[in-house]
């Protein structure tokens, strides 16, 4: 029986992953700042569900939650780092407080939980870690620059962990969802700034204006996304990166083409910076 440790499990992807894991007969440690919301959303699972209080920005609380999970289940087989928030604002509009708060949750929070869980997985020489990134983890956009930067960080961290942990029997996958019909664009998940700069009206401002019409009309189905994430957690050879959603695939193709076109156009500049002895060997 697999034991899951899921952050941000009171709603969205986290809740649906927890629901489907429980339906499979697995044990689930579903963490959230309000564990009562988890219990209310997932009734009737008895001892297989441990709803645990966890604010991922609190490193001590992360260690306490992991200790409680191990005490009940004896192990943690799958860690899903799902907790996160968004910020919709131009980079210049984003206050220092808002930026630091977002990094505290999306980056430092992920690291707090990961550091708490890894000693367990290293001791058992097995485990799966799924870090929930985003389409914005490989392609940034106006209005979401700070949010995307946190997901770029998650991508870099995940890639390094993939290399560091492979020899210890621990597999790491970074999951890159496109736009899914969750509550991510609601005010409870997406922060905005009060100070708006008129010069960004046609860029970040245009994105700000269109977000309300996108909310709950996104192309992705979160139930199907959770099913896909369970597949990634249980497949024998999971990928380092996994895209979810046709919109994510389309953006990935666009970004790859853009990178290739730009790098070819400026290849001569890159090559011009090597030492002469290196150029002579090329």
C-alpha positions as CSV (number, residue, x, y, z in Angstrom):
1,X,0.0,0.0,0.0
2,X,1.4,3.4,-1.1
3,X,1.6,6.3,1.3
4,X,1.2,9.7,-0.2
5,X,2.2,13.1,1.4
6,X,0.4,15.9,-0.4
7,X,0.6,19.6,0.3
8,X,-2.1,22.1,-0.5
9,X,-4.7,19.2,-0.3
10,X,-7.8,21.2,0.7
11,X,-8.7,22.1,-2.9
12,X,-7.6,22.0,-6.5
13,X,-5.1,19.4,-7.7
14,X,-4.1,18.5,-4.2
15,X,-7.6,17.5,-3.2
16,X,-8.3,15.6,-6.3
17,X,-5.0,13.7,-6.1
18,X,-5.8,12.8,-2.5
19,X,-9.3,11.7,-3.5
20,X,-8.1,9.4,-6.2
21,X,-5.3,7.9,-4.2
22,X,-7.8,7.1,-1.4
23,X,-10.1,5.5,-4.0
24,X,-7.2,3.3,-5.0
25,X,-6.9,2.0,-1.4
26,X,-3.7,4.0,-0.6
27,X,-2.9,5.9,2.6
28,X,-2.9,9.7,2.2
29,X,-1.4,12.3,4.4
30,X,-3.3,15.3,3.2
31,X,-1.8,18.6,4.5
32,X,-3.3,22.1,4.4
33,X,-3.4,25.2,6.6
34,X,-6.9,24.2,7.5
35,X,-7.0,20.4,7.9
36,X,-10.7,20.5,8.8
37,X,-11.4,21.5,5.2
38,X,-9.7,18.3,4.1
39,X,-11.7,16.1,6.4
40,X,-14.9,17.7,5.2
41,X,-14.0,17.2,1.6
42,X,-12.8,13.6,2.0
43,X,-15.1,11.9,4.5
44,X,-15.4,8.2,5.2
45,X,-11.8,7.0,4.7
46,X,-11.0,6.2,8.3
47,X,-7.4,5.7,9.3
48,X,-6.2,5.7,5.6
49,X,-6.6,9.5,5.7
50,X,-4.5,11.7,8.0
51,X,-5.5,15.3,7.6
52,X,-2.5,17.3,8.9
53,X,-2.1,21.0,9.6
54,X,0.7,22.4,7.5
55,X,1.7,25.9,6.5
56,X,4.6,25.1,4.1
57,X,6.4,28.4,5.1
58,X,6.8,27.0,8.6
59,X,9.8,24.6,8.5
60,X,9.2,23.3,12.0
61,X,5.6,22.5,11.2
62,X,6.8,20.6,8.0
63,X,9.0,18.4,10.2
64,X,6.1,17.8,12.6
65,X,3.8,16.8,9.8
66,X,6.3,14.4,8.3
67,X,6.9,12.8,11.8
68,X,3.2,12.4,12.2
69,X,2.9,10.7,8.8
70,X,5.8,8.3,9.6
71,X,4.3,7.5,13.0
72,X,1.0,6.5,11.4
73,X,2.1,4.9,8.2
74,X,5.7,4.0,8.8
75,X,6.8,5.5,5.5
76,X,6.3,8.1,2.8
77,X,6.3,6.7,-0.7
78,X,5.1,9.7,-2.8
79,X,5.6,13.4,-2.0
80,X,3.4,15.8,-4.0
81,X,4.6,19.4,-3.6
82,X,1.4,21.1,-4.7
83,X,0.9,24.0,-2.4
84,X,1.3,27.4,-4.1
85,X,-0.2,30.7,-5.0
86,X,-0.2,33.1,-8.0
87,X,0.5,36.8,-8.5
88,X,-1.0,38.8,-11.4
89,X,1.0,42.0,-11.8
90,X,3.7,43.6,-14.0
91,X,7.1,43.0,-12.6
92,X,7.5,46.7,-11.7
93,X,4.0,46.7,-10.1
94,X,5.0,43.8,-7.8
95,X,5.9,45.0,-4.3
96,X,8.8,43.6,-2.4
97,X,6.4,42.2,0.2
98,X,4.3,40.4,-2.5
99,X,7.3,38.9,-4.2
100,X,8.8,37.6,-1.0
101,X,5.5,36.2,0.1
102,X,5.1,34.3,-3.1
103,X,8.7,32.9,-3.0
104,X,8.1,31.9,0.6
105,X,5.2,29.6,-0.5
106,X,6.1,28.5,-4.0
107,X,9.9,28.0,-3.5
108,X,11.0,28.1,0.1
109,X,7.9,26.2,1.2
110,X,8.6,23.4,-1.3
111,X,12.1,23.3,0.0
112,X,10.9,23.1,3.6
113,X,8.7,20.1,2.9
114,X,11.3,18.4,0.7
115,X,14.0,18.7,3.3
116,X,11.6,17.2,5.9
117,X,10.7,14.2,3.7
118,X,14.0,13.3,2.1
119,X,15.6,11.8,5.2
120,X,12.7,9.3,5.2
121,X,13.1,8.4,1.6
122,X,16.9,8.2,1.7
123,X,16.7,5.8,4.7
124,X,14.3,3.5,2.8
125,X,16.2,4.0,-0.5
126,X,13.0,4.6,-2.4
127,X,10.4,7.2,-3.1
128,X,8.8,9.5,-5.7
129,X,8.7,13.3,-5.6
130,X,6.4,15.2,-7.9
131,X,6.9,18.9,-7.9
132,X,3.9,20.8,-9.4
133,X,5.3,23.5,-11.7
134,X,3.4,25.1,-14.5
135,X,3.4,26.0,-18.2
136,X,4.8,29.1,-16.6
137,X,7.8,27.1,-15.4
138,X,9.3,27.1,-18.9
139,X,7.6,30.1,-20.6
140,X,7.0,33.4,-18.8
141,X,4.4,36.0,-19.8
142,X,3.4,39.6,-19.2
143,X,1.5,39.9,-15.9
144,X,2.8,36.6,-14.5
145,X,6.5,37.3,-14.4
146,X,7.0,36.9,-10.7
147,X,4.8,33.8,-10.5
148,X,6.6,32.3,-13.5
149,X,10.0,33.1,-11.9
150,X,9.0,30.9,-8.9
151,X,8.1,28.1,-11.2
152,X,11.4,28.5,-13.1
153,X,13.0,28.0,-9.7
154,X,11.0,24.9,-9.1
155,X,12.2,23.5,-12.5
156,X,15.8,24.2,-11.7
157,X,15.6,22.6,-8.2
158,X,13.8,19.6,-9.6
159,X,16.3,19.0,-12.3
160,X,19.2,19.0,-9.8
161,X,17.3,16.8,-7.4
162,X,16.6,14.3,-10.3
163,X,20.4,14.0,-10.7
164,X,21.2,13.9,-7.0
165,X,18.6,11.4,-5.9
166,X,18.6,8.9,-8.8
167,X,21.4,6.8,-7.3
168,X,19.5,6.7,-4.0
169,X,16.4,5.1,-5.5
170,X,14.3,8.3,-5.4
171,X,12.7,9.5,-8.7
172,X,11.8,13.1,-9.3
173,X,9.3,14.5,-11.8
174,X,8.4,18.1,-12.4
175,X,4.8,18.4,-13.5
176,X,3.9,21.3,-15.9
177,X,0.1,21.8,-16.1
178,X,-1.4,24.3,-18.5
179,X,-4.6,26.1,-17.6
180,X,-7.0,23.8,-15.7
181,X,-10.5,24.5,-14.4
182,X,-9.5,24.8,-10.8
183,X,-9.9,27.8,-8.5
184,X,-6.3,29.0,-9.2
185,X,-7.6,32.2,-10.8
186,X,-9.9,32.9,-7.9
187,X,-8.9,35.6,-5.3
188,X,-8.1,32.9,-2.7
189,X,-5.3,31.6,-4.9
190,X,-4.3,34.6,-7.1
191,X,-3.0,37.8,-5.6
192,X,-3.1,41.2,-7.4
193,X,-1.5,44.5,-6.6
194,X,-3.4,47.8,-5.9
195,X,-0.8,50.1,-7.5
196,X,-1.3,49.8,-11.3
197,X,1.0,51.5,-13.7
198,X,-0.7,52.9,-16.8
199,X,2.2,52.2,-19.1
200,X,1.6,48.5,-18.8
201,X,-2.0,48.7,-19.9
202,X,-1.4,46.9,-23.2
203,X,0.8,44.2,-21.7
204,X,0.2,43.1,-18.1
205,X,-3.0,45.1,-18.0
206,X,-4.4,43.3,-20.9
207,X,-3.8,40.0,-19.2
208,X,-5.4,41.3,-16.0
209,X,-8.5,42.3,-18.0
210,X,-8.9,38.9,-19.6
211,X,-8.3,36.7,-16.6
212,X,-12.0,37.0,-15.3
213,X,-13.3,35.6,-18.5
214,X,-10.8,32.7,-18.4
215,X,-11.6,31.7,-14.8
216,X,-13.5,28.4,-14.7
217,X,-13.4,28.2,-18.5
218,X,-9.9,26.8,-18.8
219,X,-9.4,23.9,-21.2
220,X,-8.0,21.4,-18.7
221,X,-10.0,18.9,-16.6
222,X,-8.5,18.7,-13.0
223,X,-9.9,15.2,-12.5
224,X,-8.1,13.9,-15.5
225,X,-4.9,15.8,-14.5
226,X,-5.0,14.1,-11.1
227,X,-5.4,10.7,-12.9
228,X,-2.3,11.6,-15.0
229,X,-0.3,12.6,-11.9
230,X,-1.2,9.2,-10.3
231,X,0.1,7.6,-13.4
232,X,3.4,9.5,-13.2
233,X,3.7,8.5,-9.5
234,X,3.3,4.8,-10.2
235,X,4.9,4.2,-13.6
236,X,8.3,2.4,-13.6
237,X,10.3,5.0,-15.4
238,X,8.8,8.4,-15.0
239,X,10.0,11.4,-17.0
240,X,11.9,14.3,-15.5
241,X,9.3,16.7,-17.0
242,X,5.7,16.0,-17.8
243,X,3.4,18.4,-19.6
244,X,-0.4,18.3,-18.9
245,X,-2.9,19.9,-21.3
246,X,-3.0,20.6,-25.0
247,X,-2.3,24.3,-24.3
248,X,0.9,23.4,-22.4
249,X,2.1,21.2,-25.3
250,X,1.4,24.0,-27.8
251,X,3.3,26.5,-25.7
252,X,6.2,24.1,-25.3
253,X,6.4,23.7,-29.1
254,X,6.3,27.4,-29.6
255,X,9.1,28.0,-27.0
256,X,11.3,25.3,-28.5
257,X,11.0,26.8,-31.9
258,X,11.7,30.3,-30.6
259,X,14.8,29.2,-28.7
260,X,16.1,27.3,-31.7
261,X,15.5,30.2,-34.1
262,X,17.1,32.8,-31.8
263,X,20.1,30.6,-30.9
264,X,20.8,29.9,-34.6
265,X,20.5,33.6,-35.4
266,X,23.0,34.5,-32.7
267,X,25.2,31.4,-32.8
268,X,28.1,33.4,-34.2
269,X,28.1,35.7,-31.2
270,X,28.1,32.8,-28.8
271,X,31.0,31.2,-30.6
272,X,33.0,34.4,-30.7
273,X,33.6,34.4,-26.9
274,X,35.7,31.3,-26.6
275,X,39.5,31.4,-26.2
276,X,41.5,31.1,-29.5
277,X,42.8,27.6,-28.6
278,X,39.2,26.4,-28.2
279,X,38.1,28.0,-31.5
280,X,41.0,26.3,-33.3
281,X,39.8,22.9,-32.1
282,X,36.2,23.5,-33.1
